Amino acid sequence: QVQLVESGGGLVQPGGSLRLSCAASGSTFRLYAMAWYRQIPGKQRELVAAITSAGSTNYADSVKGRFTISRDNAKNTVFLQMNSLKPEDTAVYYCNTKRATYNYWGQGTQVTVTS
């Protein structure tokens, strides 16, 4: 069982920045990949960024060059630094990790980009 708790969402103007955090329970955090997804009401949840246990990263084309995913294994935490935010980045952002075939999700944190 893995518990994920996101924080850091909020309201920001276009061009602004936010940093999301996701704290994970357990002692094996460092062994597993972590990811951030987002979801707009009425649409499918989409992958935003992922980071492997070794620190390799990949990003959705829509956020490349603006978002950075990172992890701190000592603190069991994964981060998503979001810069140059756009209104189309508005969504609920979820932290994710997998164990075998099971997906664990956090409760989500709302990010709203508006002037």
ZIPEQUI-V634335 format. One record per pair of residues at least 12 apart in sequence whose C-alpha atoms are under 8 Angstrom apart, sorted by sequence separation. I is the first residue (numbers start at 1). J is the second residue. D is the distance in Angstrom with one decimal. If there is no record, write none. Layout:
# ZIPEQUI-V634335
i	j	d
I	J	D
I	J	D
This chain:
# ZIPEQUI-V634335
i	j	d
8	20	4.5
35	47	7.5
36	48	5.5
37	49	7.1
47	59	7.8
48	60	5.1
57	69	7.2
68	80	5.6
69	81	6.4
94	106	5.8
7	20	5.8
8	21	6.1
35	48	7.5
36	49	5.3
47	60	6.6
67	80	6.7
68	81	5.0
94	107	6.8
95	108	7.1
6	20	7.0
7	21	5.3
35	49	5.7
36	50	6.3
67	81	5.5
68	82	6.6
94	108	4.5
6	21	5.5
7	22	6.4
35	50	4.1
48	63	7.1
55	70	7.6
67	82	4.5
93	108	5.3
94	109	6.6
6	22	4.3
34	50	5.7
35	51	6.2
55	71	7.7
66	82	6.1
67	83	6.0
92	108	5.8
93	109	5.3
5	22	5.3
6	23	6.5
33	50	7.1
34	51	5.4
66	83	5.1
92	109	5.4
93	110	6.2
4	22	6.3
5	23	5.2
33	51	5.6
34	52	6.5
51	69	6.8
66	84	6.1
92	110	4.3
93	111	7.0
4	23	5.7
5	24	6.6
33	52	4.1
34	53	7.8
49	68	7.9
50	69	6.9
51	70	7.0
66	85	7.7
91	110	6.1
92	111	6.0
4	24	4.7
32	52	6.6
33	53	5.0
49	69	6.4
51	71	7.8
90	110	7.8
91	111	5.5
3	24	5.7
4	25	6.7
32	53	5.1
90	111	5.4
91	112	6.6
2	24	6.8
3	25	5.3
31	53	5.4
89	111	7.5
90	112	4.6
2	25	5.6
30	53	5.9
89	112	7.5
90	113	5.4
2	26	6.5
89	113	6.7
87	112	7.3
88	113	7.6
87	113	4.7
86	113	6.1
87	114	5.8
85	113	6.8
86	114	8.0
30	73	5.3
29	73	6.7
34	78	7.2
36	80	7.6
30	76	7.3
29	76	5.8
40	90	7.5
41	91	8.0
25	76	7.1
40	91	5.0
23	75	7.7
24	76	5.4
39	91	5.4
40	92	6.6
23	76	5.8
24	77	6.1
38	91	5.9
39	92	5.4
23	77	4.5
38	92	5.4
39	93	6.6
22	77	5.4
23	78	6.7
38	93	4.2
21	77	6.7
22	78	5.2
37	93	5.7
38	94	5.9
21	78	5.8
22	79	6.3
36	93	6.7
37	94	5.1
21	79	4.6
36	94	5.6
37	95	6.4
20	79	5.5
21	80	6.5
36	95	4.7
37	96	7.3
19	79	6.8
20	80	5.0
35	95	5.9
36	96	6.0
19	80	5.6
20	81	6.4
34	95	7.4
35	96	5.1
19	81	4.5
20	82	7.9
34	96	5.9
35	97	6.4
18	81	6.2
19	82	6.0
34	97	5.0
17	81	7.5
18	82	5.2
33	97	6.4
34	98	7.8
17	82	5.4
18	83	6.8
32	97	7.3
33	98	7.5
17	83	4.4
32	98	7.5
16	83	6.2
17	84	6.2
15	83	7.0
16	84	5.5
17	85	6.2
15	84	4.1
16	85	5.5
14	84	6.9
15	85	4.9
14	85	5.4
15	86	6.4
13	85	7.6
14	86	5.1
14	87	6.3
22	95	6.3
22	106	8.0
6	94	7.2
6	95	6.7
5	95	7.8
4	95	6.8
4	96	7.7
10	109	7.9
12	111	7.9
14	113	5.8
4	104	7.5
6	106	6.3
9	109	5.3
10	110	6.1
11	111	6.2
12	112	6.3
13	113	5.4
14	114	6.0
3	104	7.5
4	105	6.4
5	106	5.4
6	107	6.9
8	109	7.3
9	110	5.3
10	111	5.0
11	112	4.8
12	113	5.0
13	114	5.0
14	115	6.4
2	104	6.7
3	105	7.8
4	106	4.6
5	107	6.7
6	108	6.2
7	109	6.2
9	111	5.0
10	112	6.1
11	113	6.0
12	114	6.4
13	115	5.0
3	106	7.0
4	107	7.6
5	108	7.9
6	109	6.2
9	112	8.0
11	114	7.3
12	115	7.8
